[in-house]
Amino acid sequence: MRRLFSETPAQPSASIRRAGRNNVPRPARPIVALLAIAGMLPMLSWAQASTATNDNGVGGTSGASAATGSTALATPALAQDSALPTVTVHAQNSGIQQPTERTHSYTIQSTTAGSKIGLSPKETPQSVSVLTREEMDDFQLNDVNTALRHVTGVTVEPYDSYATDFTSRGFHITNLQFDGVGLPLEYTSQYGDIDMALYDRVEVLRGADGLNAETGNPSATVNFIRKRPTYQFQASGDVSYGSWDTKRVDVDISGPLNKAGTVAGRLVAVHQDGSSYTDRLQPSKDIVYGVVDINITPSTLATVGYSYEHNRLKGASWGGLPFLDASGNQLSYNVGASMAPSWAFFNTEEQRAFAEVTQQLGNRWKWKTSVNWNDIYSYAQFFYPYGSLNADGSGINSYTSNYQSSNRQFVLDSSVTGKIDLFGRTHDLVFGANFSRSQFTNPSVEGDTDGIPVGYAELLAGTYPKPSFGDATSHVNYLDVRRSLYASSRWSLTDRAHLLLGVNYTQAASSGSADGTGYNQQSSGSAPYVGLTYDLTNQITAYASFTKIFNPQYQLNIDNQLLGPARGRSAEAGIKGAFFDNRLNTSLAVYRIHQSNIATQAGFNSDTGDYYYSGGNATSEGIEADISGQITRDWNVSAGATILRVTDDSGQSTQLYVPRKSAHLSTSYRLPYFDHKLTVGSSIRWQSATRYVDATLGTARQGSYADVDFMVRYDVNKHFTITGNLYNAFNKKYWASMEYNYGTYGAPLNGSVNLTWKY
């Protein structure tokens, strides 16, 4: 498969295959979603009569599970009904983080990131950032791309209208988790969208996560924490209208499902459609999510959930806009320019089902087992221009493809968490095992008009005719199986010093074929972890941590065989603080990462239409600062800054598309005027210059820039709220990414108005 203008993105062969949609069956229609909706209906008939009385407004169990994915069990308090028995709520773990939708803060009090042990951010010997429900609502961060732009140290690289890479510390982020469980991305890119309506918050652990994740990718682990049921009835609805005729409706209903108050459910549904600033691009999506908590006994909680997300992109581009012409001159376009014809599209369907059982074992131990099943399906028809643009508008040829991929994943994780007393002190222990199976299929077929020259004017007009597609001529199949054992512990050495020790041992087996060439590879490795914290004062803690890296890879070499795992080491040290009764968290960190055998694009095989890779080495060093939380009860802030350097073995800078310096500041303040009903805020994101280097044509450059947003919210009464948002307020024109030899522009000045109703 060919890419535009001689240089190509470093993607594995299967990710650049484009396949015929008639060769792989579409996933089953979301019958489970209909059952989930039906299961929620009884709640509406009697929720007014049955009201739980937990201090947090949620059942003790649900609040915990929504926050951490590491649930402490408790049966919810019952309605104030003399005919019903009284059930007492027991707090089994003081380290439980309640849902951020109730804290109205930009920070958290507890996280299991990095160890599966509930610790405060200050006690975690690694960099942790969080994006809470409050910040997402303030700035209407409705999709994963806009959300992660608000996280310290994360760079969002959308290189097509349908695909995005995320980076941290100079490396691709591939570990995406849901409630602490997940599989690495197929290759490096997130296709389609992840809508944020389903999630209470996003926790980002920067650096290698060798304990919670199967692989120690040293960039970051992004953990999406799902919304969970509440044991008091609540409901909300959002209607918004924005630029380019963008319309969105959100519905969120939660509450008890039986009169005993032992079963609770939640339903979230979203519809969004409209146009775009990009020519001929029309995005739309539908999402439904249902989840039920069942308190089987006072010490046993079962949770089942299902989500379905269908994203549709009409007029989707493949390849974006080229940076350079055949003479090496950097090109410029209108901000909405696109080379995609109107018939092109890219659609994704994601089904995610999960079940959890958490068993309290006495007062100090807990056993949690979770099963996750994902079916991620994509189908598309693309037009792709390749070649080098001459001054007279010639030099470009056409390539079309009918594309389809199916990735079915199964993940089983079971762990025991508890405390022991030894040498007069209390210590934390975690033991667990993980099994995963991922099967990926990707047939493809080219159109019957490939290779025809296309003029520059025709490209920008999007008038290239739709070709005919036959049966798939190329087939790629992958099967990846992983087995992991992990253990972690936190030892209380003194009142001030704590030592975190852990190890993850993984066996990885990969097999499959690419156009008839088979491969089979097995590898194994361990990732030990050591972390130390020392409390300098009650508010300030110094820390240091070290872990080894073992990261199996999917990329193939010139012989169509897997490269084998990347290996390396990651070290970090810093100072953290928690102020204002732990409402404000701060951190300052330095780190150094070295990786070997990283998949690096080595060439293109014209016979198979695939790119092949070789192993390379890289070193990343940097400084990060982060602050999040409440300065006062009315003033929220989330801010961060990074400085980094990424070099190869010869000391030369690499990954030049990653900004070496970046900073962000998001803040909101509830004014004392108008009876504290008016809230104003702003978000500023700045990054230093980046560039793309073509060894043949030359260099394309993106200067430093700042992107500024504003928000204002007025609480009409306790039920209705009006929010206005203005994005890219100064209408800055910039490339959204310089990762490959083509890109797309960031969105120009735009805005939205949102009306929210809550009960």
ZIZIKA-V582724 format. One record per residue. RES is the residue in three letters. PSI is psi in whole degrees, 0 to 359 (none if undefined). OMEGA is omega as a letter, one per 30 degrees, with the letter a starting at -180 (NA if undefined). Layout:
res = [RES,RES]
psi = [PSI,PSI]
omega = [OMEGA,OMEGA]
This chain:
res = [MET,ARG,ARG,LEU,PHE,SER,GLU,THR,PRO,ALA,GLN,PRO,SER,ALA,SER,ILE,ARG,ARG,ALA,GLY,ARG,ASN,ASN,VAL,PRO,ARG,PRO,ALA,ARG,PRO,ILE,VAL,ALA,LEU,LEU,ALA,ILE,ALA,GLY,MET,LEU,PRO,MET,LEU,SER,TRP,ALA,GLN,ALA,SER,THR,ALA,THR,ASN,ASP,ASN,GLY,VAL,GLY,GLY,THR,SER,GLY,ALA,SER,ALA,ALA,THR,GLY,SER,THR,ALA,LEU,ALA,THR,PRO,ALA,LEU,ALA,GLN,ASP,SER,ALA,LEU,PRO,THR,VAL,THR,VAL,HIS,ALA,GLN,ASN,SER,GLY,ILE,GLN,GLN,PRO,THR,GLU,ARG,THR,HIS,SER,TYR,THR,ILE,GLN,SER,THR,THR,ALA,GLY,SER,LYS,ILE,GLY,LEU,SER,PRO,LYS,GLU,THR,PRO,GLN,SER,VAL,SER,VAL,LEU,THR,ARG,GLU,GLU,MET,ASP,ASP,PHE,GLN,LEU,ASN,ASP,VAL,ASN,THR,ALA,LEU,ARG,HIS,VAL,THR,GLY,VAL,THR,VAL,GLU,PRO,TYR,ASP,SER,TYR,ALA,THR,ASP,PHE,THR,SER,ARG,GLY,PHE,HIS,ILE,THR,ASN,LEU,GLN,PHE,ASP,GLY,VAL,GLY,LEU,PRO,LEU,GLU,TYR,THR,SER,GLN,TYR,GLY,ASP,ILE,ASP,MET,ALA,LEU,TYR,ASP,ARG,VAL,GLU,VAL,LEU,ARG,GLY,ALA,ASP,GLY,LEU,ASN,ALA,GLU,THR,GLY,ASN,PRO,SER,ALA,THR,VAL,ASN,PHE,ILE,ARG,LYS,ARG,PRO,THR,TYR,GLN,PHE,GLN,ALA,SER,GLY,ASP,VAL,SER,TYR,GLY,SER,TRP,ASP,THR,LYS,ARG,VAL,ASP,VAL,ASP,ILE,SER,GLY,PRO,LEU,ASN,LYS,ALA,GLY,THR,VAL,ALA,GLY,ARG,LEU,VAL,ALA,VAL,HIS,GLN,ASP,GLY,SER,SER,TYR,THR,ASP,ARG,LEU,GLN,PRO,SER,LYS,ASP,ILE,VAL,TYR,GLY,VAL,VAL,ASP,ILE,ASN,ILE,THR,PRO,SER,THR,LEU,ALA,THR,VAL,GLY,TYR,SER,TYR,GLU,HIS,ASN,ARG,LEU,LYS,GLY,ALA,SER,TRP,GLY,GLY,LEU,PRO,PHE,LEU,ASP,ALA,SER,GLY,ASN,GLN,LEU,SER,TYR,ASN,VAL,GLY,ALA,SER,MET,ALA,PRO,SER,TRP,ALA,PHE,PHE,ASN,THR,GLU,GLU,GLN,ARG,ALA,PHE,ALA,GLU,VAL,THR,GLN,GLN,LEU,GLY,ASN,ARG,TRP,LYS,TRP,LYS,THR,SER,VAL,ASN,TRP,ASN,ASP,ILE,TYR,SER,TYR,ALA,GLN,PHE,PHE,TYR,PRO,TYR,GLY,SER,LEU,ASN,ALA,ASP,GLY,SER,GLY,ILE,ASN,SER,TYR,THR,SER,ASN,TYR,GLN,SER,SER,ASN,ARG,GLN,PHE,VAL,LEU,ASP,SER,SER,VAL,THR,GLY,LYS,ILE,ASP,LEU,PHE,GLY,ARG,THR,HIS,ASP,LEU,VAL,PHE,GLY,ALA,ASN,PHE,SER,ARG,SER,GLN,PHE,THR,ASN,PRO,SER,VAL,GLU,GLY,ASP,THR,ASP,GLY,ILE,PRO,VAL,GLY,TYR,ALA,GLU,LEU,LEU,ALA,GLY,THR,TYR,PRO,LYS,PRO,SER,PHE,GLY,ASP,ALA,THR,SER,HIS,VAL,ASN,TYR,LEU,ASP,VAL,ARG,ARG,SER,LEU,TYR,ALA,SER,SER,ARG,TRP,SER,LEU,THR,ASP,ARG,ALA,HIS,LEU,LEU,LEU,GLY,VAL,ASN,TYR,THR,GLN,ALA,ALA,SER,SER,GLY,SER,ALA,ASP,GLY,THR,GLY,TYR,ASN,GLN,GLN,SER,SER,GLY,SER,ALA,PRO,TYR,VAL,GLY,LEU,THR,TYR,ASP,LEU,THR,ASN,GLN,ILE,THR,ALA,TYR,ALA,SER,PHE,THR,LYS,ILE,PHE,ASN,PRO,GLN,TYR,GLN,LEU,ASN,ILE,ASP,ASN,GLN,LEU,LEU,GLY,PRO,ALA,ARG,GLY,ARG,SER,ALA,GLU,ALA,GLY,ILE,LYS,GLY,ALA,PHE,PHE,ASP,ASN,ARG,LEU,ASN,THR,SER,LEU,ALA,VAL,TYR,ARG,ILE,HIS,GLN,SER,ASN,ILE,ALA,THR,GLN,ALA,GLY,PHE,ASN,SER,ASP,THR,GLY,ASP,TYR,TYR,TYR,SER,GLY,GLY,ASN,ALA,THR,SER,GLU,GLY,ILE,GLU,ALA,ASP,ILE,SER,GLY,GLN,ILE,THR,ARG,ASP,TRP,ASN,VAL,SER,ALA,GLY,ALA,THR,ILE,LEU,ARG,VAL,THR,ASP,ASP,SER,GLY,GLN,SER,THR,GLN,LEU,TYR,VAL,PRO,ARG,LYS,SER,ALA,HIS,LEU,SER,THR,SER,TYR,ARG,LEU,PRO,TYR,PHE,ASP,HIS,LYS,LEU,THR,VAL,GLY,SER,SER,ILE,ARG,TRP,GLN,SER,ALA,THR,ARG,TYR,VAL,ASP,ALA,THR,LEU,GLY,THR,ALA,ARG,GLN,GLY,SER,TYR,ALA,ASP,VAL,ASP,PHE,MET,VAL,ARG,TYR,ASP,VAL,ASN,LYS,HIS,PHE,THR,ILE,THR,GLY,ASN,LEU,TYR,ASN,ALA,PHE,ASN,LYS,LYS,TYR,TRP,ALA,SER,MET,GLU,TYR,ASN,TYR,GLY,THR,TYR,GLY,ALA,PRO,LEU,ASN,GLY,SER,VAL,ASN,LEU,THR,TRP,LYS,TYR]
psi = [129,150,162,140,46,328,148,155,148,80,149,164,319,329,345,6,143,126,161,129,350,359,343,128,144,153,160,144,151,67,323,326,319,322,322,318,316,323,338,340,321,334,322,333,335,4,329,331,344,110,122,159,37,146,329,0,8,158,144,324,312,316,321,313,326,330,319,341,8,86,133,133,144,137,134,148,148,174,157,72,115,341,349,150,157,129,131,138,129,124,109,341,113,349,10,135,121,160,139,347,344,342,336,35,163,13,179,163,336,149,150,9,130,339,350,10,128,110,156,159,325,329,351,118,49,160,127,131,156,145,112,169,324,314,321,320,320,315,14,55,87,350,164,327,311,328,311,345,344,11,131,133,1,129,130,123,80,110,351,172,347,352,143,139,145,139,155,136,27,1,157,138,120,347,98,125,156,114,39,5,136,179,152,150,145,111,231,346,145,114,144,215,154,112,140,358,337,351,142,324,172,124,133,115,114,144,178,134,81,352,309,331,154,335,147,50,126,7,286,161,124,117,114,117,115,152,146,165,153,157,5,143,134,152,149,153,138,134,126,153,134,185,153,34,37,122,139,138,126,139,134,114,134,151,182,153,355,161,336,345,20,352,132,153,165,142,129,133,143,140,135,138,171,195,201,163,342,132,131,1,126,99,148,157,155,137,140,140,127,140,142,133,134,112,91,315,173,344,8,121,130,138,132,142,161,139,147,126,125,112,136,131,103,141,31,139,154,104,345,210,127,143,324,148,185,339,3,9,139,132,156,148,170,149,335,10,146,149,7,133,164,337,345,147,161,117,145,146,124,123,129,120,144,154,139,143,124,124,121,128,89,205,345,354,152,140,123,131,132,143,130,135,128,140,106,115,132,142,142,161,128,152,131,119,136,155,200,126,124,169,332,7,2,182,357,135,163,149,130,156,146,118,144,143,149,127,109,128,144,130,129,127,133,133,153,129,137,187,147,156,127,134,35,11,162,133,157,141,146,132,139,169,152,138,137,150,126,125,125,129,143,77,157,158,141,156,168,7,18,147,359,131,144,130,156,319,321,325,308,335,343,36,8,130,152,129,181,144,138,207,159,136,350,140,131,132,133,142,122,123,132,142,130,144,137,155,143,156,150,115,128,99,314,183,334,335,134,137,125,121,142,167,146,123,126,136,126,130,126,136,164,196,151,107,46,348,115,163,156,123,140,142,159,155,164,154,89,153,136,128,142,132,146,122,108,320,184,336,340,133,135,149,161,148,156,139,152,161,128,113,95,146,155,344,150,149,189,339,15,33,151,146,334,170,150,143,158,202,152,130,144,146,154,189,136,153,151,120,169,55,42,20,346,120,138,157,150,122,148,148,161,129,135,131,145,156,36,133,120,131,129,343,181,132,105,339,322,347,24,155,148,164,158,166,133,169,151,149,132,132,145,176,138,141,143,142,136,145,208,119,319,176,337,357,110,147,143,119,156,162,147,146,128,165,132,124,158,191,333,0,4,144,139,178,52,345,346,124,136,338,140,156,152,152,120,131,147,147,127,113,145,350,167,36,40,29,349,127,134,154,169,158,129,128,126,143,152,177,148,170,159,131,123,121,335,314,322,209,136,139,144,118,168,151,161,140,123,131,157,152,152,137,138,124,102,313,193,350,326,138,140,128,133,136,139,124,147,57,332,13,47,132,123,154,133,335,147,27,319,191,8,166,185,155,150,160,137,190,128,170,175,157,132,130,123,134,132,144,none]
omega = [a,l,a,l,l,l,a,l,a,l,l,a,a,a,l,l,l,a,l,a,a,a,l,a,l,l,a,l,a,l,a,l,l,l,l,l,l,l,l,a,l,a,a,a,a,a,l,a,a,a,l,a,l,a,a,a,l,l,a,a,a,a,a,a,l,a,a,a,l,a,l,a,l,l,a,l,a,l,l,a,a,a,a,l,l,l,a,l,l,l,a,a,a,a,a,l,l,a,a,l,l,a,a,a,l,l,l,l,a,l,l,a,l,a,a,l,a,a,l,l,a,a,a,a,l,a,l,l,a,l,a,l,a,l,l,l,a,a,l,l,a,l,a,a,l,a,a,l,l,a,a,l,a,l,a,a,l,a,l,l,a,a,a,l,l,l,l,l,l,a,l,l,l,a,l,a,l,a,l,a,l,l,l,l,l,a,a,a,l,l,a,a,l,a,a,a,a,a,l,l,l,l,a,l,a,a,a,l,a,a,a,a,l,a,a,l,a,a,l,l,a,a,l,a,a,l,l,a,l,a,l,l,l,l,l,l,l,l,a,l,a,l,a,l,l,a,a,l,l,l,a,a,a,l,a,a,l,a,l,l,l,l,l,a,l,l,l,l,a,l,l,l,a,l,a,l,l,a,l,a,a,l,l,l,l,a,l,a,l,a,a,l,l,l,a,l,l,a,a,l,l,l,l,a,a,l,l,l,a,l,l,l,l,a,a,l,l,a,l,a,a,l,a,l,a,l,l,l,l,a,l,a,l,a,a,a,l,l,a,l,a,a,a,l,l,a,l,l,l,l,l,l,l,l,a,l,l,a,l,a,a,a,a,a,a,l,a,l,a,l,l,l,a,l,a,a,l,l,a,l,a,l,a,l,l,a,l,a,l,a,a,l,l,l,a,l,a,l,l,a,l,a,l,l,l,l,a,a,l,a,l,a,l,a,l,a,l,a,l,l,a,a,l,a,l,a,a,l,l,l,a,l,a,l,l,l,a,l,a,l,a,l,a,l,l,l,a,l,a,l,l,l,a,l,a,a,l,l,a,l,l,a,l,a,l,l,l,l,l,l,a,l,a,a,l,a,l,l,a,l,a,l,a,l,a,l,l,a,l,a,l,a,l,l,a,a,l,a,l,l,l,l,l,l,a,l,a,l,a,l,l,a,l,a,l,l,a,l,l,a,l,l,l,a,l,l,l,a,l,l,a,l,l,a,l,l,l,a,a,a,l,a,l,l,l,l,l,a,l,a,l,a,a,a,a,l,a,l,a,l,l,a,a,a,l,a,l,a,a,l,a,l,a,l,l,l,l,a,l,l,l,l,a,l,l,l,l,a,l,a,l,a,l,l,l,a,l,l,a,a,a,a,a,l,a,l,a,a,a,l,l,a,l,a,l,a,l,l,l,l,a,l,l,l,a,l,a,l,a,l,l,l,a,a,l,l,l,a,l,l,l,l,a,l,l,a,l,a,a,a,l,l,l,a,a,l,l,l,a,l,l,l,l,l,l,a,l,a,l,a,l,a,l,l,l,a,a,l,l,a,l,l,a,l,a,l,a,a,l,l,l,a,l,a,a,a,a,a,l,a,l,l,l,l,l,l,a,l,l,l,l,a,l,l,a,l,a,a,a,l,l,a,l,a,l,a,a,a,a,l,l,l,a,l,a,l,l,a,a,a,l,a,l,l,l,a,l,l,l,a,l,l,a,l,a,l,a,l,NA]
